[in-house]
Amino acid sequence: MVYFTVYLKNLNNATGYVDTALMDDQLMRDYLQFLDIGVKAHRAYAVVDPGANDAPVGIFAVNLADVAAITVTVPRQDIQPELFSAPPAAAAKPSAADDSVASEVEPDRQGQ
């Protein structure tokens, strides 16, 4: 079970967000895919009752284009340990000899 707070654009309920408990983290994976390549998932997500041993009690569907942000809370680490594990290795530090520009937008300051 995963708790989600979904912040929606133009939601007129005085808070701007919806809280729900879903079976797994598929909503977050679909939202990240939408942010990455713009593909919207067309699926419904199982809503669970946290007080009744995670029994499914309904269905949740959302238009990912209307989502402004999502926060996720996993109540127990033993359910999904991969969400709490550290990355396998640290990212490599840039070398001092690499004087290239970070992007094509930035001006080339090497000749100044």
N, C-alpha and C positions, 0 to 999 in steps of 0.2 A: 504494500500500500504506500502511496506517495501523496502528500498534500500539495495542492497547487493553489496559488493566488494568481488569477489571470486578470491583468489590467487591460480593459477594453476601451478603444476610442469611442467617444460619443455615447457612453453608457449612462443612462439617466436614472441611476438609482442612488444618487447622493454620495456614493463612495468611488465609483469608477472601476471597481473590481469585483470579481466573483471568487469565492473560496469553494474548493471542492476536494474530495479525496477520491483518487482514481486507483485502479488496480495496479498499474505499472507506470513507467516513465515514458510511454510511447508518445504522449502529447508533447513533451519537451523535445524528443527526438524529431518529431514532425515539424515543430516550430523552428528548430535549428536548421532543418533542411529547407524550410521556406525562406529563412533569412539568407541562407547560403546560395541557393540556386533559384529561388522563386517558385518552387513546385508546391502547390497546396495539396495537402492530404484530404481525401474524401472518406472519412471514417468517423465512427462514433466510439467513444471511450466509456468503459464500464465504471460507473460510480459505485463506490463501496461504502458500507456502513462500518466505521471504525469501532463502534461499540458492540457490533455483532460478529466478531471474528472475521472481518473483511468480507462479509457476504455481499455479493452484488445486489444493488437495490435500484439501479436505474441506468440511464444512458446520458452522456454529456457530449454535445457537439458544439463546435465553435468555428466561425470563419476566421482563419488564420490571418487574413488581410486586416481584420479589425483588432488584432491583438497588438497592444503597445509594448507589453512586457509580461514575463512570467517569472514568478519565484517558486522554488521547489523546496519542500522539506521532506526528508526521508526520516521517519521516526526511529527506525532501528537499523544499526549498521549491519547486522547479520542477514538482513533481507537482500541488500544489494551492496556487497562489500566493494565492488569495483568503483562505486561512486565516491568512496572514502579513501581509496588507495592513492598513494603518491605516484607521480609519473616515474617511469623506469629510469630515466637519466635526465640530468639538467641540460638545458639548451646550451649550445656552444657559444662562448663569448666572441664578439667580433674582434678580429686582429687589428693591431695598431697600424699595420702596413696597408690595410684596405681603406683607401681614401675615396672610394666611389660614392656617388650621391645616392641617397636613399630611394629616390623616385625620380621620374622624369619631370615632375612638377617643380621640384626644388631647383634653384639655379645652381649652375656649376661654379663653385667658389674656389676651385683650385688655381685658376689663372689670376685671381685678384690679389 
